[in-house]
Amino acid sequence: MLMGEQLDPQQSPVPVNLPQAKEIIDLLSVLEDKTKGNLTPDEQTVLRDMLYALRMKYVTLASPK
């Protein structure tokens, strides 16, 4: 949501807040590190894939146009 994604098209758009989005991505990365070896393979895959998608979206939005 902090990168401009709308879950519900009926809601008003959420402004992009890249510093806060980066903070949440960083927190999820810490969570990934702290839970290494304690997640099921499916949970690990979901977390890894989600972090990858969020990082790619962040890089796209943060890059100068």
C-alpha positions in Angstrom: 0.0 0.0 0.0 2.9 2.4 0.7 4.0 2.0 -2.8 0.7 3.0 -4.3 -1.0 -0.3 -4.6 -4.8 -0.3 -4.0 -6.4 -3.4 -2.6 -9.9 -2.1 -3.2 -10.5 0.1 -6.3 -13.4 1.7 -4.4 -11.0 3.2 -1.8 -9.2 6.5 -2.4 -5.6 6.1 -3.6 -3.0 5.9 -0.9 0.0 8.3 -1.5 3.4 6.7 -2.2 5.7 6.7 0.9 9.0 5.2 -0.2 10.9 5.7 3.1 8.2 4.0 5.1 7.9 1.2 2.4 11.7 0.6 2.7 11.4 0.4 6.5 8.8 -2.3 6.2 10.8 -4.2 3.6 13.8 -4.0 5.9 11.7 -5.3 8.8 10.5 -8.3 6.7 14.1 -9.0 5.8 15.0 -9.1 9.5 12.1 -11.4 10.1 13.4 -13.7 7.3 16.8 -13.8 8.9 15.5 -14.4 12.4 13.2 -17.2 11.4 15.8 -19.1 9.2 15.5 -22.8 9.9 12.2 -22.4 11.8 9.8 -22.1 8.9 8.2 -24.7 6.8 9.4 -24.8 3.2 6.1 -23.3 2.1 6.4 -20.4 4.6 10.0 -19.8 3.6 9.1 -19.7 0.0 6.2 -17.3 0.6 8.4 -14.9 2.6 11.3 -15.1 0.1 9.0 -14.5 -2.9 7.1 -11.7 -1.2 10.4 -9.9 -0.3 11.7 -10.3 -3.8 8.5 -8.8 -5.3 8.5 -5.9 -2.8 12.2 -5.1 -3.4 11.7 -5.1 -7.2 8.7 -2.8 -6.9 10.6 -0.5 -4.6 13.6 -0.3 -7.0 11.2 0.4 -9.9 9.5 3.3 -8.0 12.7 4.7 -6.5 14.6 4.7 -9.8 14.7 8.1 -11.5 12.5 8.3 -14.6 
